[in-house]
Amino acid sequence: SSVIHICRDVNYGWLMRNIHANGASLFFICLYLHVGRGIYYGSYLFKELWNVGVVLLILVMMTAFVGYVLPWGQMSFWGATVITNLLSAVPFIGQTLVQWIWGGFSIDNATLTRFFAFHFILPFIITAMTIIHVIFLHETGSNNPTGLNSDSDKISFHPYFIYNDA
């Protein structure tokens, strides 16, 4: 009911909701371009940096998925049913994990409440992982598409660049 209140009663609330929903698509376009650039220039060779990036991608996809479920329509319900049931294939803990995510034995209001919580908490985790990603990036150095040696004019990340990135 709070989303309905914002969309109907708050000035330009409908615009804020549409920007939030469509901004996610724009964010994924930028994210896929970033991953494509990383593959093209061989950034996967920096294993720690790449692995943090993969974890970030998974977290962003999880956030988008739980955000997709929040309108609670037919597509959302069945999307939640199918995707969460995929977790039941995890050996030993799959069924327990699915029931924990659902908050019971089927998708219900408890599931929606949990997904609201996940949709709120995950961006903070994504922010922390992004900071870790930037720290690893500054440690290894960014990939250099020009092919020129740029090691000669490097300066340390702290204290010079930490203020620049903040």
Contacts in CASP RR format, 6 or more apart in sequence:
PFRMAT RR
TARGET T0000
AUTHOR 0000-0000-0000
METHOD contacts of the structure
MODEL  1
SSVIHICRDVNYGWLMRNIHANGASLFFICLYLHVGRGIYYGSYLFKELW
NVGVVLLILVMMTAFVGYVLPWGQMSFWGATVITNLLSAVPFIGQTLVQW
IWGGFSIDNATLTRFFAFHFILPFIITAMTIIHVIFLHETGSNNPTGLNS
DSDKISFHPYFIYNDA
3 17 0 8 1.000
6 13 0 8 1.000
6 16 0 8 1.000
6 17 0 8 1.000
7 13 0 8 1.000
7 14 0 8 1.000
7 17 0 8 1.000
8 14 0 8 1.000
10 16 0 8 1.000
24 64 0 8 1.000
27 60 0 8 1.000
28 60 0 8 1.000
28 64 0 8 1.000
31 57 0 8 1.000
31 60 0 8 1.000
35 57 0 8 1.000
37 43 0 8 1.000
38 44 0 8 1.000
38 143 0 8 1.000
41 143 0 8 1.000
41 145 0 8 1.000
42 143 0 8 1.000
43 49 0 8 1.000
43 50 0 8 1.000
43 143 0 8 1.000
44 50 0 8 1.000
46 136 0 8 1.000
46 140 0 8 1.000
46 141 0 8 1.000
46 143 0 8 1.000
48 136 0 8 1.000
48 140 0 8 1.000
49 133 0 8 1.000
49 136 0 8 1.000
49 137 0 8 1.000
49 140 0 8 1.000
52 129 0 8 1.000
52 132 0 8 1.000
52 133 0 8 1.000
52 136 0 8 1.000
53 129 0 8 1.000
53 133 0 8 1.000
55 129 0 8 1.000
56 126 0 8 1.000
56 129 0 8 1.000
56 130 0 8 1.000
56 133 0 8 1.000
59 122 0 8 1.000
59 125 0 8 1.000
59 126 0 8 1.000
59 129 0 8 1.000
60 126 0 8 1.000
62 118 0 8 1.000
62 122 0 8 1.000
63 118 0 8 1.000
63 119 0 8 1.000
63 122 0 8 1.000
63 123 0 8 1.000
63 126 0 8 1.000
65 83 0 8 1.000
66 115 0 8 1.000
66 118 0 8 1.000
66 119 0 8 1.000
66 122 0 8 1.000
67 115 0 8 1.000
67 119 0 8 1.000
68 76 0 8 1.000
68 79 0 8 1.000
69 76 0 8 1.000
69 77 0 8 1.000
69 79 0 8 1.000
69 80 0 8 1.000
69 111 0 8 1.000
69 112 0 8 1.000
69 115 0 8 1.000
70 76 0 8 1.000
70 112 0 8 1.000
70 115 0 8 1.000
70 116 0 8 1.000
70 119 0 8 1.000
72 112 0 8 1.000
77 107 0 8 1.000
80 107 0 8 1.000
80 111 0 8 1.000
80 115 0 8 1.000
81 107 0 8 1.000
84 98 0 8 1.000
84 101 0 8 1.000
84 102 0 8 1.000
84 107 0 8 1.000
85 98 0 8 1.000
87 94 0 8 1.000
87 97 0 8 1.000
87 98 0 8 1.000
87 101 0 8 1.000
88 94 0 8 1.000
88 95 0 8 1.000
88 97 0 8 1.000
88 98 0 8 1.000
90 97 0 8 1.000
99 105 0 8 1.000
101 111 0 8 1.000
101 114 0 8 1.000
102 108 0 8 1.000
102 110 0 8 1.000
102 111 0 8 1.000
102 114 0 8 1.000
103 110 0 8 1.000
103 111 0 8 1.000
103 114 0 8 1.000
104 110 0 8 1.000
104 111 0 8 1.000
134 165 0 8 1.000
135 157 0 8 1.000
138 157 0 8 1.000
138 161 0 8 1.000
139 157 0 8 1.000
144 150 0 8 1.000
155 161 0 8 1.000
END
